[in-house]
Amino acid sequence: MSNEIVLTGIKPTGKVHLGNYIGAIKPALQIAGTSDCTSLYFIADYHGLTFIQDRDEFNTLSYSIAATWLALGLDPDRVIFYRQSDVPEIFELSWILSCLTSKGLMNRAHAYKSIHDKNEQLGLDSDTGVNMGLYTYPILMAADILLFQSDKVPVGKDQIQHVEIARDIAEGFNRIYGDTFKLPDYIVDEKTAVIPGLDGRKMSKSYNNTIPLFEPAEHLKKLINKIKTDSTPPQAPKNPDTSNIYLLYKEFATPAQVQDFRNKYLNGISWGDAKQELFQVVNAYLEEPRKKYNKLMVAPVQIDDILNEGARKARAIAAPLLKKVKLKIGRYN
């Protein structure tokens, strides 16, 4: 392995949409394409249990996330790709770290604090709807990160705090037991724009305004036609830099296509024609990945084989460090 470890976790909480691809998957795949680091990608299935407690949905979403990454080009021969629940060392380390983590630190975690504050505003018990998985989520995430001595963790801006908490926990352990864990840094792509949904707000499952990644072509076209536009007349010049259609188009087109599309905006393309061109470029880009995704989803055994092999590689890294941790805390066998 190279000296630098880059770790990416993917939580199965719903259908992957264009915003997920542009904001997280595409940049992470670019990292996977480099040869100067060891990249680990994992399906954070047990993190998903904090919200998804339907057996069939949980199972389907876990396979769907794995199939999505593989269909979009993640090469399991070049990276370590595994399912969190297949690496028991993570959960043993999580318990050890939880015994060294203050409740006050967990009280300040964004996910918990958001629900806590909302409950108080509504006059409810402050912990209504909070399970212990959600409350201790940052500790499990710290175990995900620290067990592999991760140097860098690509995250969105809303996840920065989790990496900072992992650093705090690592520092606390190192202070008590001596130098053991690396202190991870986060990577945030500042160039990634907020990806607009159908209604112009940020594309998000919570707003119900997403365009799922692998929709059939006819449904993809219908969704794109729903994208909100302004009242600029068909023949009037339009500013591409303020257009949600153009912003999405840039992520799936070649530089030559983007320049041509930009010129059409300046020459007064109609919104209907702009949406048609967006559909064509997105559909062409996703056509082969969609086929591969659909094939994988009816062959879960193939996905299991890939993830099981990834788990074997991951455990080969995790087991020695966990043994070191257990020796540090007083386990001598």
C-alpha positions in Angstrom: 0.0 0.0 0.0 1.0 3.6 -0.5 1.5 5.9 2.4 -1.7 7.9 2.0 -5.1 6.3 2.8 -8.3 7.9 1.4 -11.6 6.6 2.8 -15.1 7.2 1.5 -18.3 6.0 3.1 -21.6 5.7 1.2 -24.8 5.5 3.3 -27.8 3.7 1.8 -30.7 6.0 2.6 -32.6 6.2 -0.7 -32.3 6.3 -4.5 -29.1 7.9 -5.8 -29.9 11.0 -7.7 -28.0 13.4 -10.1 -27.1 15.6 -7.1 -25.4 12.7 -5.3 -23.5 11.8 -8.5 -22.3 15.3 -9.2 -21.5 16.3 -5.6 -20.0 13.1 -4.2 -19.7 10.1 -6.6 -18.0 11.8 -9.5 -15.3 13.5 -7.3 -14.7 10.3 -5.4 -14.3 8.3 -8.6 -11.7 10.8 -9.8 -9.7 10.1 -6.6 -10.1 6.3 -7.2 -8.5 6.8 -10.6 -5.2 8.1 -9.1 -2.4 5.7 -8.3 -0.7 7.7 -5.6 -3.0 6.6 -2.7 -4.8 3.6 -1.4 -8.6 4.2 -1.7 -11.2 2.5 0.5 -14.9 2.7 -0.3 -17.5 1.2 1.9 -21.3 0.7 2.0 -22.2 2.2 5.4 -25.2 -0.1 5.8 -25.3 -0.1 9.6 -25.3 3.7 9.6 -28.5 3.4 7.5 -30.2 1.5 10.3 -30.6 4.7 12.3 -33.5 5.6 9.9 -34.3 2.5 7.7 -35.8 -0.3 9.8 -37.6 -2.1 7.0 -35.9 -5.4 6.2 -36.5 -5.4 2.5 -35.9 -1.7 2.0 -32.6 -2.0 3.9 -31.4 -4.9 1.9 -32.4 -3.4 -1.5 -30.8 0.0 -0.8 -27.6 -1.6 0.3 -27.3 -3.6 -3.0 -28.4 -0.5 -4.9 -25.7 1.7 -3.6 -23.1 -1.0 -4.3 -24.4 -1.5 -7.9 -24.5 2.2 -8.5 -20.8 2.7 -7.7 -19.8 -0.4 -9.7 -21.9 0.7 -12.7 -20.4 4.1 -12.7 -16.9 2.8 -13.0 -15.5 2.0 -9.5 -13.0 -0.8 -10.1 -12.8 -3.2 -7.2 -9.4 -4.4 -8.4 -7.9 -0.9 -7.9 -9.6 0.0 -4.6 -10.9 -1.7 -1.5 -14.7 -1.9 -1.8 -16.5 -3.4 1.1 -19.7 -3.5 3.2 -19.4 -2.0 6.7 -21.3 -4.9 8.3 -18.8 -7.4 6.9 -16.0 -5.9 9.0 -16.7 -6.7 12.7 -13.5 -5.0 13.8 -15.2 -1.7 13.1 -17.9 -2.3 15.7 -15.5 -3.6 18.4 -13.5 -0.5 18.0 -16.6 1.6 18.1 -17.4 0.3 21.6 -13.9 0.9 22.8 -14.0 4.5 21.5 -17.5 5.1 23.0 -16.1 4.4 26.4 -13.6 7.2 25.9 -16.0 9.7 24.4 -17.8 12.3 26.4 -21.6 12.7 26.2 -21.0 16.4 25.8 -19.2 15.8 22.5 -22.2 13.8 21.3 -24.6 16.5 22.4 -22.9 18.9 20.0 -23.2 16.6 17.0 -25.2 18.3 14.3 -27.6 15.5 13.5 -28.6 15.0 17.2 -28.6 18.7 18.0 -30.9 19.5 15.0 -33.6 17.0 16.2 -33.1 18.0 19.8 -33.6 21.7 19.1 -36.6 21.1 16.8 -38.3 19.0 19.5 -37.9 21.8 22.0 -39.4 24.3 19.6 -42.4 22.0 19.1 -42.8 21.5 22.9 -41.9 17.8 22.7 -39.5 15.8 24.8 -36.1 16.8 23.6 -35.2 13.3 22.7 -38.3 12.3 20.8 -37.4 10.3 17.7 -33.8 9.9 18.8 -32.4 6.3 18.9 -29.0 5.5 20.3 -27.7 4.7 16.9 -28.4 8.3 15.7 -27.0 9.7 19.0 -23.7 7.7 18.8 -23.5 7.9 15.0 -20.3 10.0 15.1 -18.5 7.4 17.2 -19.2 4.6 14.7 -18.1 7.0 11.9 -14.9 7.7 13.9 -14.3 3.9 14.1 -14.9 3.7 10.3 -12.2 6.3 9.7 -9.6 5.5 12.4 -9.5 1.8 12.1 -7.9 2.1 8.6 -5.5 5.0 9.7 -7.2 7.2 7.1 -5.3 10.3 6.1 -8.1 12.0 4.1 -11.8 11.6 4.1 -13.7 13.3 1.2 -17.0 14.8 2.6 -19.6 17.4 1.9 -19.6 20.5 4.0 -22.3 19.1 6.3 -20.1 16.2 7.2 -16.9 18.1 8.2 -17.9 18.0 11.9 -17.8 14.1 11.8 -14.2 14.1 10.7 -13.4 16.7 13.4 -15.1 14.5 16.0 -13.0 11.5 14.8 -9.9 13.7 15.3 -11.0 14.6 18.8 -11.6 11.0 19.7 -8.3 9.9 18.2 -6.5 12.6 20.2 -8.2 11.5 23.4 -7.2 7.9 22.9 -3.6 8.8 22.0 -3.4 11.1 25.0 -4.4 8.2 27.4 -2.7 5.2 25.7 0.1 6.7 23.6 0.4 7.3 19.9 -2.0 4.9 18.1 -4.3 6.6 15.6 -3.5 8.9 12.8 -5.4 12.2 12.9 -7.5 12.3 9.7 -8.2 15.4 7.5 -11.3 16.1 5.5 -11.4 16.9 1.8 -14.1 19.3 0.6 -14.4 20.2 -3.1 -15.1 23.9 -2.8 -15.7 24.0 -6.6 -18.8 21.8 -6.4 -21.9 23.9 -6.8 -25.2 23.3 -5.0 -27.0 21.0 -7.4 -30.5 22.3 -8.1 -33.6 20.1 -8.0 -36.7 20.2 -10.1 -38.1 23.2 -8.1 -34.8 25.2 -8.1 -34.0 24.3 -4.5 -31.0 22.1 -3.6 -31.6 18.6 -5.0 -32.6 16.6 -2.0 -34.8 13.6 -1.1 -36.2 15.6 1.8 -37.6 18.2 -0.8 -38.9 15.4 -3.1 -37.3 17.3 -6.0 -34.7 14.8 -7.2 -33.9 13.2 -10.5 -32.9 9.5 -9.7 -29.8 8.4 -11.5 -30.9 5.3 -13.3 -34.5 6.1 -14.2 -35.7 4.6 -17.5 -35.2 7.0 -20.4 -38.9 7.9 -20.8 -39.2 8.8 -17.1 -35.9 10.7 -17.1 -37.3 12.8 -19.9 -40.5 13.5 -18.0 -38.6 14.6 -14.9 -36.2 16.9 -16.8 -39.3 18.5 -18.4 -40.5 19.4 -14.9 -37.4 21.6 -14.1 -38.5 25.0 -13.1 -37.5 27.9 -15.5 -38.2 31.6 -15.6 -40.5 33.5 -18.0 -37.9 34.6 -20.5 -39.5 34.4 -24.0 -38.4 31.6 -26.3 -36.3 33.7 -28.7 -34.8 36.0 -26.1 -31.1 35.6 -25.2 -30.6 33.8 -21.9 -27.8 33.8 -19.3 -26.4 30.2 -19.1 -24.7 31.0 -15.8 -27.9 31.4 -14.0 -29.7 28.5 -15.6 -30.2 25.2 -13.6 -30.5 23.4 -16.9 -27.1 24.6 -18.1 -25.5 23.8 -14.7 -26.7 20.2 -14.9 -25.7 20.0 -18.6 -22.1 20.9 -17.9 -21.6 17.8 -15.7 -22.5 15.3 -18.4 -21.3 16.9 -21.6 -18.0 17.3 -23.4 -16.3 20.7 -23.4 -17.3 21.1 -27.1 -20.9 20.3 -26.3 -20.9 22.8 -23.4 -19.5 25.6 -25.5 -22.1 24.9 -28.2 -24.9 24.8 -25.7 -23.7 28.1 -24.2 -23.9 29.7 -27.6 -27.4 28.5 -28.0 -28.4 30.2 -24.8 -26.9 33.5 -26.0 -28.8 33.1 -29.3 -32.1 32.5 -27.6 -32.8 28.8 -27.2 -36.3 28.0 -25.9 -36.6 26.3 -22.5 -38.3 23.4 -24.1 -35.4 22.8 -26.5 -32.8 23.4 -23.7 -34.5 20.6 -21.6 -34.5 18.3 -24.6 -30.8 18.8 -25.1 -30.2 18.2 -21.4 -32.2 15.0 -21.6 -30.2 13.8 -24.6 -26.8 14.4 -23.0 -27.7 12.9 -19.6 -29.4 9.9 -21.2 -26.4 9.2 -23.5 -24.0 9.6 -20.5 -26.0 7.2 -18.3 -27.1 4.7 -20.9 -24.3 2.1 -20.4 -24.1 2.6 -16.6 -27.9 2.1 -16.4 -27.6 -1.2 -18.2 -24.8 -2.4 -16.0 -26.7 -1.3 -12.9 -29.8 -3.2 -13.9 -27.8 -6.3 -14.6 -26.1 -6.1 -11.2 -29.4 -5.6 -9.4 -30.7 -8.9 -10.6 -27.3 -10.6 -9.7 -26.8 -9.9 -6.0 -24.5 -12.9 -5.7 -22.1 -11.1 -8.0 -22.2 -8.0 -5.8 -21.7 -10.2 -2.7 -18.6 -11.8 -4.2 -17.1 -8.3 -4.9 -17.9 -7.0 -1.4 -16.8 -10.1 0.4 -13.4 -9.9 -1.3 -13.2 -6.3 -0.4 -14.1 -7.1 3.2 -11.3 -9.7 3.2 -8.8 -7.0 2.2 -10.3 -4.5 4.6 -10.0 -6.9 7.6 -6.4 -7.6 6.7 -5.8 -3.9 7.4 -8.2 -3.6 10.3 -7.2 -6.7 12.4 -3.6 -5.7 13.2 -4.6 -2.2 14.3 -7.5 -3.5 16.5 -5.0 -5.9 18.1 -2.7 -3.0 18.8 -5.6 -1.0 20.3 -6.6 -4.0 22.5 -3.0 -4.4 23.8 -3.0 -0.7 24.6 -6.1 -0.9 26.7 -5.0 -4.0 28.6 -6.1 -7.0 26.6 -3.0 -9.3 26.3 -4.5 -12.1 24.3 
